[in-house]
Amino acid sequence: MTKSIENLLHLKRMLYRFQLKNGISIGERMNNYKKLLANLTNVDEVIKDEDKAFILLCFLPDEEYETSVLNLINGKSLLRYNDVLTALVNH
């Protein structure tokens, strides 16, 4: 992917509009999210680990959000992307 402002804007828009849609497997959902993050890295966009985790959690369907968040933050002072990813895949 070319490193241009147009591509960066397109990818950021996709990131902030990303949704964990029902009807596809959680594995496929996570693969789509990882591909999007990889594309952003390819245009030199750095997203902090904690931000990747928060963004991923924000796109959970409402009925899953509260339970997932409560389980993930229980006793923690830092939220890690890999922890969120693992929890969602094993959900």
PyMOL commands that set and color helices and strands:
alter all, ss='L'
color gray80, all
select helices_A, chain A and resi 5-17+26-42+49-58+62-73+81-89
alter helices_A, ss='H'
color red, helices_A
deselect
rebuild
show_as cartoon
